[in-house]
Amino acid sequence: MAQWTILVLSLCGVLHGQGIRPPTVPECCQDGRTRASRGQDCSVLPLISSSQTCRISQEQCCAAAAEDDLCDSGVAVGLATGECEQAFVRSEPCRSLVSKRCCDCCLLGLMEAKRGSSCEFQGLTLGGLCADTAKTCCSRNTADEATAVTEPPQASAAAHPPMEPDSCRASNCSQLCVGRGTCACRDGHRLREDGVTCEDVNECLTGSHDCVLGQVCINTPGSFRCQREVGCGTGYELWDDNSCQDIDECSTGLHNCGPDFTCTNTEGSFRCLPKQTCSAGFTQDAVGTCIDINECVVLPSPCPPVHACVNTAGSYACRRNVVTCGRGYRLTEDATRCEDVDECRERNTCGDHGCVNLVGSHRCECRTGFIFNSITKLCEDINECRYYPGRLCAHRCENTEGSYRCSCTTGFKLSSDGRNCEDVNECDDQPCSQECANVYGSFQCYCRRGYQLSDADGITCEDIDECALPAGGHVCSHRCANSPGSFHCTCPPSGYMLAPNGRTCQDVDECAAGVHTCSASETCFNVHGGFRCLSFKCPPNFRQAAHGRCERMACKFTQDPASCLSLPLRVSFYNITFTTNTPVPADVFRMGPSNSVPGDDMVFSLVSGDEEGYFTVQQQAHGGVVSLQRALSVARDFLLTVEMRLIRYGTEHVYVAKVAVFITHEQPIVSG
């Protein structure tokens, strides 16, 4: 059936504290129709939005739905009973008027159908509601008759018996009669046990109301209403219909405007306007001062097309626009508008990079190693060395166009991966005048006997007048005859022999000559003036991996696995001999990992063997060096235990080196 609406005017108040999204107009309409189906009064609906459009939609949709229900009820009574005079006598006047009207119009349609009319009601001006109702009932009756002719009647338990025209005439129903003496109730009511009387349903007690937080439910006959609990706020008052209405402070005398001001009411407040008037083009501010009106903002389109409005004191002026195109645009040929410039086709701004044209701009698709600058609109080189410090190169990183290049510090060369650095053996290039010893990242020059390293360059070896050396620094065992660049020495008859260089007395290597007294389980190690019998044996929980090196056994095979885990991974044995009066500081032993990984953390320490402080451990970039710090003029033997703790990738590894240092006399001590 078509929808009909009844105009119901209602005032709504201002809802405060709505921090959620305002409902749409269809949502407001659906809320009104839902409340009408529950029997609520459409004139006092609880508002769901402060919008006037929402309020009107909510109330009118509620009224339309209520009218549809009332009209459908009247049509049902007309179809069931065939009379409308007594059916709505006890109903409310407003509601019964709509139901009775629809009932009468339905009977009119039924009578037209019995006369065989076409249901068009030509010549009758019934109005939209009555005309649609009459046509619906007429068409329905015609369809029922057609069905009765084409289909034979069948008995059914669910079929309604034909209604007698006067079946409700003698009924004593308190509200509605639906035929054959059966009573029914309107929305918001329920039938009592006597089957005749209707009683009101208290929606506030049954919980069927929809009052929200901040409202209290108040029952009404056949419905309910939601009463606002909190106030309306400053400048508003609560009316009986649960709406908040503005207070007119000017008419009620609640304003504080002085005698020189005129009170003007506003929504929720008021304004005091000075009585002084301003000339055309000016208006007064809150304190009565005349200020200029910006006609360019206030007036809608004050100037003709292609003109710009310029505000002036008390007026305004119109100036013809001069089309100015921004960056990335240019004027069309007729100079009336701007069009996009295709920078990719006309300017090739991206060079050998990819280019994508945009409206008013462009974007470069940069090659690897470049990044697009949204301000300059160009591809700029990425400085990988700055963005990824310490992660690309082991030593030094040098940025290049679109890439980067790694380099190494002095003493190192770039490995095959182009990132890591490996030690360079400088001695291959023979940088020293005599002897060269490669060290990690550098080299050390040494001079042969009879020469000393020049203090000027540290590379050249200068001749030493061995015979002129002070006491304690004899270069010959007995007599010395110096000559330019050389000298002649003689040695004692036993225990020593003249070295091949003819400058020093060389001890006889008892180990090589087989004249030592070491047992079969011991190792003979030659020193100046004698030899040492050394015994190599791995400590507990270690096994011999090679000569002079012991590795820790798997801890699960030991008697104390917990203590085993704290042992070093490897223990290495080294034998080193030095002569007395060796210049200090002198490097004795170097220790470090076989390969260097960025992020390694190494700690070196002398665990034992240097109780008198003759040696020190210095940590360098890629290892540690044990050096002799105090000169020794007498022969001494030391057994140093050097420990290296390497932390790599968060795991600590311990390595131990047993270094036997034998300090012997440089030459035989000769009495006298």
C-alpha positions in Angstrom: 0.0 0.0 0.0 1.3 3.5 -0.7 2.7 5.6 2.1 0.7 8.6 3.4 2.2 11.2 5.7 0.6 13.4 8.4 2.4 16.7 9.1 3.2 16.8 12.8 5.2 19.9 14.0 7.4 19.5 17.0 10.2 21.5 18.5 13.5 19.9 19.5 16.1 21.0 21.9 19.9 21.1 21.5 21.6 17.9 22.4 24.9 18.2 24.1 27.8 15.8 24.5 27.3 14.0 21.1 30.8 13.0 20.3 29.9 10.3 17.8 29.1 10.5 14.1 25.8 12.2 13.4 23.1 9.9 11.9 22.2 10.2 8.3 18.7 11.2 7.1 17.7 7.6 6.2 18.8 6.5 9.7 16.7 9.3 11.3 13.7 8.2 9.2 14.2 4.5 10.2 14.4 5.4 13.8 11.0 7.3 13.6 9.3 4.3 11.8 10.7 1.9 14.4 9.3 4.0 17.3 5.9 4.2 15.5 5.8 0.4 15.3 6.2 0.4 19.1 3.3 2.7 19.6 5.3 5.8 20.7 3.9 9.3 20.4 5.4 10.8 17.3 5.2 14.4 18.8 7.5 13.7 21.7 10.1 11.4 20.2 13.5 11.3 21.9 15.9 13.1 19.5 18.9 11.2 18.2 20.6 14.3 16.7 20.6 18.1 17.1 20.1 18.5 13.3 16.8 20.0 12.3 16.7 17.9 9.1 17.1 14.7 11.2 14.3 15.9 13.6 11.9 16.5 10.7 12.7 13.2 9.0 12.4 11.3 12.3 9.0 12.8 13.2 7.5 12.7 9.7 8.5 9.1 9.1 7.1 8.2 12.5 3.8 9.9 11.7 3.7 8.2 8.3 4.3 4.8 9.8 1.7 5.3 12.5 -0.8 6.5 9.8 -0.1 3.3 7.8 -0.7 1.1 10.8 -4.0 2.9 11.6 -5.2 2.7 8.0 -4.3 -0.9 7.7 -6.2 -1.6 10.9 -9.3 0.2 9.4 -9.0 -1.8 6.2 -8.7 -5.1 8.1 -11.9 -4.2 10.1 -13.7 -3.2 6.9 -12.8 -6.5 5.1 -13.6 -8.6 8.2 -16.9 -7.0 9.4 -18.3 -5.1 6.5 -19.2 -2.1 8.7 -17.3 0.8 10.3 -19.7 2.7 12.5 -19.2 0.9 15.8 -15.7 -0.5 15.4 -13.8 2.7 16.4 -16.2 4.4 18.8 -14.1 3.7 21.9 -10.8 4.6 20.3 -9.0 7.9 20.7 -10.6 10.5 18.4 -7.4 11.3 16.4 -6.5 7.6 15.9 -10.1 6.4 15.2 -10.6 9.2 12.6 -7.8 7.7 10.4 -8.9 4.1 10.9 -12.6 4.8 10.3 -11.8 6.8 7.1 -9.7 4.0 5.7 -12.5 1.5 6.7 -15.2 3.6 4.9 -13.1 4.0 1.8 -12.4 0.2 1.7 -16.2 -0.5 1.9 -16.7 1.9 -1.0 -14.2 -0.1 -3.0 -15.9 -3.4 -2.1 -19.3 -2.1 -3.2 -17.8 -0.9 -6.5 -16.4 -4.3 -7.1 -19.8 -6.0 -6.5 -21.3 -3.7 -9.1 -18.7 -4.9 -11.6 -17.0 -1.5 -11.8 -13.5 -1.0 -13.1 -12.3 0.3 -9.8 -11.3 3.7 -11.3 -13.9 5.8 -9.4 -14.2 8.4 -12.2 -15.9 11.6 -11.2 -15.1 11.2 -7.5 -12.5 13.4 -5.8 -11.7 11.2 -2.8 -8.2 12.4 -2.0 -5.0 10.4 -2.2 -5.4 8.3 1.0 -9.1 7.4 0.4 -8.7 6.8 -3.4 -5.7 4.5 -2.9 -7.5 2.5 -0.2 -10.7 2.2 -2.2 -8.8 1.0 -5.3 -6.8 -1.6 -3.2 -10.0 -3.1 -1.6 -11.8 -3.0 -5.0 -9.0 -4.8 -6.8 -8.6 -7.3 -4.0 -12.3 -8.2 -4.0 -12.3 -8.5 -7.8 -9.3 -10.9 -7.5 -11.0 -12.9 -4.8 -14.1 -13.3 -7.0 -12.0 -14.4 -10.0 -10.3 -17.0 -7.8 -13.6 -18.3 -6.6 -14.8 -18.8 -10.2 -11.7 -20.6 -11.5 -11.0 -22.8 -8.4 -13.6 -25.0 -6.7 -14.0 -24.3 -3.0 -12.1 -26.7 -0.7 -12.6 -27.3 3.0 -9.7 -26.2 5.2 -9.2 -26.0 8.9 -7.2 -22.8 8.5 -9.9 -21.0 6.3 -11.8 -18.2 7.9 -15.6 -18.5 7.8 -17.4 -15.8 6.0 -17.8 -12.8 8.1 -21.3 -11.7 8.9 -21.9 -8.0 8.3 -23.2 -7.5 11.9 -20.8 -9.8 13.7 -19.3 -7.0 15.7 -22.4 -4.9 16.0 -23.4 -6.4 19.4 -19.8 -6.8 20.5 -18.7 -5.2 23.9 -14.9 -5.1 23.0 -13.2 -2.2 24.8 -11.0 -1.3 21.7 -11.2 -3.4 18.5 -13.4 -6.2 17.2 -11.9 -8.3 14.4 -15.1 -10.3 13.6 -17.3 -13.0 15.1 -17.1 -11.3 18.5 -13.3 -11.6 18.7 -11.7 -8.6 20.4 -8.3 -7.1 19.8 -6.2 -4.3 21.3 -4.3 -1.4 19.8 -0.5 -1.0 20.0 0.7 -0.5 23.5 -2.2 -2.5 25.0 -2.8 -6.2 25.7 -6.1 -8.1 26.1 -7.1 -9.1 29.6 -8.1 -12.6 30.5 -11.8 -11.7 30.1 -11.1 -11.4 26.3 -12.9 -8.1 26.1 -11.0 -5.5 28.1 -7.6 -4.1 27.0 -5.0 -2.9 29.5 -2.0 -0.6 29.0 1.5 -2.2 28.7 4.0 -0.5 30.9 7.1 -0.5 28.6 9.2 1.1 31.4 8.7 -2.0 33.5 8.9 -4.6 30.8 12.1 -3.1 29.4 10.7 -2.7 25.9 11.5 1.1 25.8 14.5 2.6 24.0 15.4 5.4 26.3 19.2 6.0 26.3 21.6 6.9 29.0 20.7 10.3 30.5 16.9 9.7 30.0 14.2 8.3 32.3 11.3 6.2 30.9 7.8 7.6 31.7 4.8 5.3 30.8 1.9 6.8 28.9 -1.4 5.2 27.8 -0.5 2.9 24.9 3.1 4.1 24.7 5.9 5.7 26.7 8.2 8.7 26.5 11.8 9.4 27.4 12.3 12.3 29.9 15.7 14.1 29.9 17.5 13.8 33.2 20.2 16.4 32.8 19.7 20.1 32.1 19.9 21.7 28.7 22.9 24.0 29.5 23.3 27.7 29.8 20.8 29.7 27.7 18.3 26.9 27.3 15.3 25.6 29.3 13.6 22.2 29.3 10.0 22.1 28.0 7.2 19.6 28.8 7.8 17.8 25.4 11.4 16.9 26.6 12.9 19.4 24.2 15.4 22.2 25.0 14.3 25.7 24.0 16.3 28.8 23.8 15.7 31.4 26.5 15.1 34.9 25.2 17.2 36.9 27.6 16.3 40.2 25.9 12.5 39.8 26.4 12.8 38.2 29.9 15.2 41.0 31.1 18.0 38.5 32.0 20.6 40.4 29.9 23.2 42.9 31.2 23.3 45.3 28.3 23.8 49.0 29.2 21.6 51.9 28.2 23.8 52.6 25.1 23.3 49.1 23.8 20.5 47.1 22.3 20.0 43.5 23.4 19.7 41.0 20.5 18.8 37.4 21.4 21.0 34.6 19.9 20.7 30.8 20.2 21.7 30.0 23.8 22.8 33.5 24.6 22.4 37.2 23.6 24.5 40.0 22.2 24.7 43.7 23.2 24.9 45.9 20.1 25.7 49.6 20.3 22.9 51.9 19.3 25.3 54.0 17.1 24.9 53.2 13.4 27.7 52.9 10.9 27.8 54.1 7.3 27.3 51.9 4.3 30.0 49.3 3.9 30.8 49.2 7.7 29.5 47.2 10.6 29.9 47.3 14.4 32.0 44.9 16.4 31.3 43.7 19.9 32.4 47.0 21.5 30.6 49.2 19.0 33.5 50.2 16.8 32.7 50.5 13.1 34.8 48.1 11.1 34.9 47.6 7.3 32.8 44.8 5.7 34.7 42.5 3.4 32.1 42.4 0.6 34.4 40.0 -1.3 33.7 37.4 1.4 30.2 38.4 2.5 28.5 38.9 -0.9 27.9 35.8 -3.2 29.8 36.4 -6.4 30.0 40.2 -6.2 32.0 40.5 -9.4 31.3 39.2 -13.0 33.1 36.2 -14.3 36.9 36.4 -15.1 37.1 39.2 -12.5 38.6 39.3 -9.0 37.1 41.1 -6.1 39.3 43.5 -4.2 38.0 44.8 -0.8 38.3 48.5 -0.1 37.4 50.7 2.9 33.5 50.7 2.9 33.3 49.1 -0.6 35.0 46.9 -3.1 36.4 46.9 -6.6 36.4 44.3 -9.4 39.5 43.7 -11.4 39.9 41.6 -14.5 41.9 38.4 -13.7 45.2 37.8 -15.3 45.7 34.1 -15.7 48.9 33.1 -14.0 49.9 29.5 -14.2 51.9 27.8 -11.5 54.9 25.5 -11.8 54.1 22.6 -14.1 51.4 24.4 -16.0 51.3 26.8 -19.0 48.8 29.0 -20.7 46.7 27.6 -23.5 46.8 29.3 -26.9 43.7 31.3 -26.1 45.3 32.4 -22.8 42.1 31.6 -20.8 43.3 28.6 -18.8 46.3 26.6 -17.7 47.2 23.2 -19.0 49.7 20.6 -17.8 53.2 20.6 -19.0 54.6 17.1 -19.9 58.1 17.5 -18.4 59.1 14.0 -19.5 58.6 14.7 -23.2 59.7 18.4 -23.4 62.4 18.8 -20.9 63.9 15.3 -20.2 64.4 16.5 -16.6 65.1 13.0 -15.3 68.1 12.4 -17.7 68.9 8.7 -18.0 66.4 7.8 -15.3 62.8 6.8 -15.9 60.2 9.6 -16.0 56.4 9.6 -15.2 54.4 12.7 -16.0 51.9 13.9 -13.4 49.3 16.6 -13.4 51.2 19.8 -12.7 54.4 17.9 -12.0 56.4 14.7 -12.7 58.2 11.9 -10.9 61.5 10.3 -11.8 61.8 6.5 -11.6 65.4 6.4 -10.3 68.0 3.7 -11.0 69.5 1.7 -8.2 71.7 3.8 -6.0 69.6 6.9 -6.5 66.5 8.4 -4.8 63.9 10.8 -6.0 63.9 14.3 -4.3 60.3 15.5 -4.2 61.4 19.1 -3.8 64.0 19.4 -6.6 62.2 16.7 -8.8 65.5 15.1 -9.6 67.2 11.8 -8.9 69.9 12.3 -6.3 72.7 9.9 -5.5 72.3 7.9 -2.3 75.3 8.2 0.0 75.4 4.5 1.1 78.3 5.2 3.3 76.3 7.7 5.3 73.0 5.7 5.4 74.7 2.4 6.4 77.8 3.3 8.4 80.0 0.4 9.5 77.9 -2.1 7.6 79.1 -2.0 4.1 82.9 -1.9 4.4 85.3 -3.3 6.9 87.6 -0.2 7.0 86.7 2.8 4.8 83.7 3.5 2.6 83.8 6.0 -0.3 80.6 7.0 -2.0 80.5 6.9 -5.8 77.8 8.0 -8.3 75.0 5.4 -7.8 77.1 3.1 -5.7 80.0 3.0 -3.3 83.6 1.7 -3.1 85.4 0.1 -0.1 89.1 0.8 0.7 91.4 -0.3 3.4 93.7 1.5 5.8 97.5 1.3 5.4 98.8 -2.2 5.7 95.7 -3.9 4.3 94.3 -4.7 0.9 90.8 -5.2 -0.3 89.7 -8.9 -0.3 88.0 -10.6 -3.2 84.5 -9.8 -1.9 85.2 -6.0 -2.3 84.2 -5.3 1.3 86.6 -6.9 3.8 90.3 -6.1 4.2 93.2 -8.5 4.6 96.7 -7.9 5.8 99.4 -6.9 3.3 102.8 -8.5 3.6 104.9 -5.4 3.1 108.1 -7.4 3.4 107.5 -8.8 -0.1 108.4 -5.3 -1.4 111.6 -5.2 0.7 111.0 -1.9 2.4 113.7 -2.4 5.0 117.5 -2.0 4.2 118.2 -5.3 6.0 115.6 -7.5 7.8 111.8 -7.1 7.7 109.1 -8.7 9.9 105.5 -8.6 8.8 103.0 -7.7 11.5 99.2 -7.4 11.2 98.5 -4.2 9.3 102.2 -3.0 9.2 105.8 -4.3 9.3 108.9 -4.0 11.4 112.4 -3.5 10.2 115.3 -5.2 12.0 119.1 -4.9 11.5 121.6 -7.6 11.4 124.3 -7.8 14.1 126.6 -4.9 13.9 123.9 -2.5 12.6 121.2 -0.5 14.3 118.0 1.0 12.9 118.2 4.6 12.0 116.1 6.9 14.1 115.5 9.2 11.1 113.4 6.8 9.0 113.1 3.5 10.9 114.1 1.6 7.8 117.8 2.2 7.2 120.4 0.2 9.2 123.5 2.1 10.2 126.9 0.5 11.0 127.7 0.1 14.7 131.2 0.5 16.1 130.8 -2.7 18.1 134.2 -2.3 19.6 133.3 1.1 20.9 130.2 0.0 22.7 130.2 0.8 26.5 130.9 -1.9 29.0 128.1 -4.5 29.2 127.5 -4.2 25.5 130.3 -6.3 24.1 129.8 -7.5 20.6 132.7 -9.9 20.7 133.4 -12.7 23.2 137.0 -11.7 23.5 138.8 -9.2 21.4 137.2 -6.8 18.9 139.0 -5.0 16.0 136.7 -2.6 14.4 136.9 -1.8 10.7 134.7 0.3 8.4 131.5 -1.6 8.2 132.8 -4.6 10.1 135.0 -5.9 12.9 136.8 -9.1 13.9 136.0 -11.2 16.9 137.4 -14.2 18.5 135.5 -16.7 20.7 136.3 -18.9 23.7 137.7 -22.2 22.8 134.7 -24.2 24.0 131.0 -23.7 24.3 130.8 -21.2 21.5 131.9 -20.8 18.0 132.2 -17.8 15.8 129.0 -17.1 13.9 129.1 -17.1 10.1 128.8 -13.4 10.1 132.1 -13.2 11.9 130.8 -10.7 14.5 129.4 -12.7 17.3 130.2 -15.8 19.2 127.5 -18.3 18.5 126.5 -20.9 21.0 126.8 -24.5 20.0 123.4 -26.0 19.3 123.5 -29.0 21.6 120.1 -30.0 20.4 121.2 -30.2 16.8 124.6 -31.7 17.7 123.0 -34.4 19.8 125.1 -33.6 22.9 122.1 -32.7 25.1 120.9 -34.7 28.1 117.1 -34.6 27.4 115.2 -37.8 27.8 113.1 -39.4 25.0 109.9 -37.9 26.3 111.3 -34.4 26.4 112.0 -31.8 23.7 115.4 -30.1 23.4 115.2 -26.4 22.9 118.5 -24.6 22.3 119.4 -21.3 24.0 122.5 -19.1 24.1 125.0 -20.9 26.2 123.0 -24.1 26.7 119.7 -25.8 26.1 116.4 -26.5 27.8 114.6 -29.8 28.1 110.9 -29.1 27.6 108.0 -31.4 28.3 104.8 -30.9 26.3 101.7 -32.3 28.0 98.1 -31.2 27.6 96.2 -30.3 30.7 93.1 -32.3 32.0 90.0 -32.2 29.7 92.2 -31.4 26.7 93.6 -33.5 23.9 96.6 -32.9 21.6 95.4 -31.6 18.2 98.9 -30.9 16.8 102.4 -30.4 18.1 102.3 -27.6 20.6 98.4 -27.2 20.5 95.8 -28.7 22.7 92.0 -28.5 22.2 89.2 -28.9 24.7 87.4 -32.2 24.6 83.7 -32.4 24.4 82.4 -31.5 27.8 79.8 -34.2 27.9 82.6 -36.7 28.1 84.2 -35.1 31.2 83.5 -35.7 34.8 82.5 -32.1 35.5 80.7 -30.7 32.4 79.8 -27.5 34.1 83.3 -26.6 35.0 84.5 -27.8 31.6 82.4 -25.1 29.8 84.5 -22.4 31.4 87.8 -23.8 30.1 89.4 -22.3 27.0 88.7 -23.7 23.6 92.4 -24.1 22.7 95.7 -24.0 24.6 98.8 -23.4 22.4 102.5 -23.6 23.5 105.3 -21.4 22.1 109.0 -21.1 22.9 110.8 -17.8 22.3 114.3 -16.8 23.2 115.7 -13.3 23.6 119.1 -12.1 24.6 119.9 -9.8 27.5 120.0 -6.1 27.0 117.4 -6.3 24.3 116.1 -2.7 23.6 112.7 -2.1 25.1 109.9 -1.9 24.4 110.3 -5.1 22.4 107.5 -7.1 20.9 107.7 -10.7 22.2 104.5 -12.4 21.0 101.4 -11.5 19.0 98.1 -13.1 19.3 94.8 -12.6 17.4 92.0 -14.4 15.5 92.7 -16.0 12.2 90.2 -13.7 10.5 88.6 -10.4 11.5 84.8 -9.9 11.5 83.2 -6.4 12.0 81.9 -6.1 15.5 84.5 -8.4 17.1 85.3 -7.5 20.7 88.6 -8.9 22.0 90.2 -8.7 25.5 93.8 -9.7 26.1 95.4 -10.3 29.5 98.5 -11.9 31.1 97.1 -14.5 33.4 100.3 -15.6 35.0 104.1 -15.7 34.7 104.8 -12.0 35.0 104.6 -11.4 38.7 107.4 -8.8 38.6 105.9 -6.7 35.7 108.5 -7.2 33.0 105.8 -7.6 30.3 102.7 -5.8 29.2 99.8 -6.6 26.9 98.7 -3.9 24.4 95.5 -4.3 22.3 95.7 -3.3 18.7 93.0 -3.0 15.9 93.0 -6.7 15.1 94.9 -8.5 17.9 97.1 -8.1 20.9 100.9 -7.8 21.4 102.9 -9.0 24.4 105.9 -6.7 24.8 109.0 -6.6 27.1 108.9 -3.3 29.0 111.8 -3.6 31.3 115.4 -4.3 30.1 117.1 -7.5 31.5 120.8 -7.6 31.9 120.8 -11.1 33.5 119.5 -14.4 32.1 115.9 -15.3 33.1 113.3 -17.8 32.1 109.6 -16.9 32.0 106.5 -19.0 31.4 103.8 -16.6 30.4 100.1 -17.5 30.2 98.3 -15.2 27.7 94.5 -15.3 27.5 92.4 -13.9 24.6 88.6 -13.5 25.1 86.9 -13.1 21.7 83.2 -12.0 21.7 81.8 -12.6 18.3 78.0 -12.5 17.5 77.3 -12.3 21.2 79.2 -15.6 22.0 82.5 -15.5 24.0 85.4 -17.8 23.0 88.5 -18.2 25.2 92.0 -19.0 23.8 95.1 -19.5 25.9 98.8 -19.4 24.8 101.6 -20.8 27.0 104.7 -18.8 26.0 108.1 -19.8 27.3 110.5 -16.9 27.1 114.1 -17.6 27.6 116.3 -14.5 28.2 120.0 -15.5 27.6 123.2 -13.7 27.4 124.0 -12.2 24.0 127.6 -13.3 24.2 129.7 -15.3 26.6 130.7 -13.5 29.7 134.4 -13.0 29.8 136.2 -12.3 33.0 138.6 -9.4 33.2 
